[in-house]
């Protein structure tokens, strides 16, 4: 039995029913992971996560997978953000941990000001979601949530730390499931 055998049940418990996954093939080459789509029972949002990226994160404190949760009508944006960042990590053989900024030099999502993501715990699911444990209770996998951020928000984090950004998101009651939200920086 794989130490990750509880992964599908864990995902469905927190993110909803697994609807399907993209092929590992992208054009002429094969990715080392799938993009998986999950729908919660209420149907208001969708989560796109990687499955298989963990095999490329050796050396990290815990292997990890990425997840992005957005409103249902923004599924393509969630797919693009998760896919671009997973591809960047896969190609560079890099790892990412909570608090990391993954940025592009221009808008990453069409028709938005989103230029990247802050790697973080999931803002709405609680800390039990973020770490998959095996049957003995040992942590075996970290689920890193990608919170879409603007260039100005990334500069705020780089200058003052992520706590300042979290405080502003709370102050302005920012809807982190919406990539069309205004910047708080």
C-alpha positions as CSV (number, residue, x, y, z in Angstrom):
1,X,0.0,0.0,0.0
2,X,1.4,3.4,-1.0
3,X,2.0,6.0,1.7
4,X,-0.2,8.3,-0.5
5,X,-3.1,5.9,-0.8
6,X,-5.3,8.2,1.3
7,X,-4.8,11.1,-1.1
8,X,-8.0,10.7,-3.2
9,X,-10.2,10.4,-0.1
10,X,-8.5,13.4,1.5
11,X,-9.0,15.5,-1.6
12,X,-12.7,14.5,-1.9
13,X,-13.3,15.1,1.8
14,X,-12.1,18.7,1.6
15,X,-12.4,19.8,-2.0
16,X,-15.4,17.7,-3.2
17,X,-15.9,15.1,-5.8
18,X,-13.0,14.5,-8.2
19,X,-14.6,15.2,-11.6
20,X,-11.6,14.2,-13.8
21,X,-8.1,15.0,-14.7
22,X,-6.1,16.3,-17.7
23,X,-3.8,14.0,-19.5
24,X,-0.1,14.1,-18.6
25,X,0.6,14.9,-22.3
26,X,1.1,18.5,-23.3
27,X,1.8,18.8,-27.0
28,X,4.9,16.7,-27.8
29,X,6.0,15.9,-24.3
30,X,4.7,14.3,-21.2
31,X,4.3,16.1,-17.8
32,X,5.2,14.3,-14.6
33,X,1.8,15.1,-13.1
34,X,-1.9,15.4,-13.9
35,X,-4.2,18.4,-13.3
36,X,-7.2,17.2,-11.3
37,X,-10.6,19.0,-11.0
38,X,-12.7,18.8,-7.9
39,X,-16.3,20.1,-7.4
40,X,-17.8,20.7,-3.9
41,X,-21.4,19.7,-3.4
42,X,-22.6,23.4,-3.5
43,X,-21.0,23.9,-6.9
44,X,-20.0,27.5,-6.3
45,X,-16.3,27.0,-6.8
46,X,-13.8,24.6,-8.3
47,X,-10.4,23.4,-7.2
48,X,-7.6,22.4,-9.6
49,X,-4.8,20.5,-8.1
50,X,-1.7,18.6,-9.2
51,X,-1.3,14.8,-8.8
52,X,2.2,13.5,-9.3
53,X,4.2,16.7,-8.7
54,X,5.2,15.1,-5.4
55,X,7.6,12.7,-7.2
56,X,9.6,15.8,-8.4
57,X,9.9,17.5,-5.0
58,X,12.5,15.2,-3.4
59,X,14.5,17.0,-0.8
60,X,11.6,19.1,0.4
61,X,10.6,18.6,4.1
62,X,7.5,17.0,2.7
63,X,6.7,16.1,-0.9
64,X,4.0,18.5,-2.1
65,X,1.1,19.0,-4.5
66,X,-0.4,22.4,-5.6
67,X,-4.1,23.5,-5.4
68,X,-5.9,26.6,-6.5
69,X,-9.6,27.2,-5.6
70,X,-11.6,29.8,-7.5
71,X,-15.2,30.5,-8.4
72,X,-16.7,27.9,-10.8
73,X,-16.8,30.4,-13.7
74,X,-13.0,31.0,-13.2
75,X,-12.0,27.3,-13.7
76,X,-9.8,28.1,-16.7
77,X,-7.9,30.7,-14.6
78,X,-7.4,28.1,-11.8
79,X,-6.2,25.6,-14.3
80,X,-3.8,28.1,-16.0
81,X,-2.4,29.3,-12.7
82,X,-1.9,25.8,-11.3
83,X,-0.5,24.5,-14.6
84,X,1.9,27.3,-15.2
85,X,3.4,27.1,-11.6
86,X,3.5,23.3,-11.7
87,X,5.3,23.5,-15.0
88,X,7.8,26.0,-13.7
89,X,8.6,23.9,-10.7
90,X,8.8,20.7,-12.7
91,X,11.1,22.2,-15.4
92,X,13.4,23.8,-12.8
93,X,13.3,20.8,-10.5
94,X,12.3,23.3,-7.7
95,X,10.3,23.1,-4.6
96,X,8.0,25.6,-3.0
97,X,6.9,26.0,0.6
98,X,4.3,28.1,2.4
99,X,5.1,31.8,2.1
100,X,6.9,31.5,-1.2
101,X,6.1,34.1,-3.9
102,X,5.9,32.7,-7.5
103,X,5.7,35.7,-9.8
104,X,5.7,36.6,-13.4
105,X,6.9,40.0,-14.8
106,X,3.4,40.7,-16.3
107,X,-0.2,39.7,-15.8
108,X,-0.4,35.9,-15.7
109,X,-4.1,35.5,-16.0
110,X,-5.8,37.2,-19.0
111,X,-8.2,40.1,-18.2
112,X,-6.9,40.3,-14.6
113,X,-4.2,42.0,-12.6
114,X,-3.0,38.6,-11.2
115,X,0.8,38.2,-11.8
116,X,1.5,35.2,-9.7
117,X,0.7,33.4,-6.5
118,X,1.5,33.2,-2.8
119,X,2.0,29.7,-1.6
120,X,0.0,29.4,1.5
121,X,-2.3,27.2,3.7
122,X,-5.8,27.0,2.2
123,X,-7.6,30.1,3.5
124,X,-11.0,28.4,3.9
125,X,-10.4,24.8,4.7
126,X,-8.4,24.7,7.9
127,X,-5.1,23.2,8.7
128,X,-6.2,19.6,8.5
129,X,-6.5,20.0,4.8
130,X,-2.9,21.2,4.3
131,X,-1.2,18.0,5.4
132,X,-2.0,14.4,4.3
133,X,-1.3,11.8,7.0
134,X,-0.8,8.1,6.6
135,X,-2.8,5.5,8.6
136,X,-0.3,5.9,11.5
137,X,-0.8,9.7,11.6
138,X,2.6,10.6,10.1
139,X,2.6,13.6,7.7
140,X,3.5,12.3,4.2
141,X,2.4,15.1,1.8
142,X,1.8,18.9,2.0
143,X,-1.0,20.5,-0.1
144,X,0.2,24.0,-1.0
145,X,-2.6,26.4,-1.9
146,X,-1.8,29.0,-4.6
147,X,-3.4,32.3,-3.7
148,X,-3.5,34.5,-6.8
149,X,-1.9,37.9,-6.2
150,X,-1.2,41.1,-8.0
151,X,2.3,42.5,-8.7
152,X,1.7,45.3,-6.1
153,X,0.6,42.7,-3.5
154,X,3.8,40.7,-4.2
155,X,5.9,43.8,-3.7
156,X,4.1,44.4,-0.4
157,X,4.9,40.9,0.7
158,X,8.6,41.2,-0.4
159,X,8.9,44.5,1.5
160,X,6.9,43.9,4.7
161,X,6.1,40.2,4.8
162,X,3.0,38.2,4.2
163,X,1.3,39.1,7.5
164,X,0.8,42.6,6.2
165,X,-0.9,41.3,3.1
166,X,-3.1,38.9,5.2
167,X,-4.0,41.9,7.4
168,X,-5.1,43.9,4.4
169,X,-7.1,41.1,2.9
170,X,-8.9,40.8,6.2
171,X,-9.4,44.6,6.5
172,X,-10.9,44.8,3.0
173,X,-12.8,41.5,3.4
174,X,-11.0,40.3,0.2
175,X,-12.7,37.4,-1.7
176,X,-9.7,35.2,-2.4
177,X,-11.8,33.0,-4.7
178,X,-12.1,35.8,-7.2
179,X,-9.2,36.6,-9.6
180,X,-11.0,39.8,-10.7
181,X,-10.8,41.3,-7.2
182,X,-9.0,44.6,-6.8
183,X,-5.5,44.7,-5.3
184,X,-5.2,45.7,-1.7
185,X,-1.7,47.1,-2.0
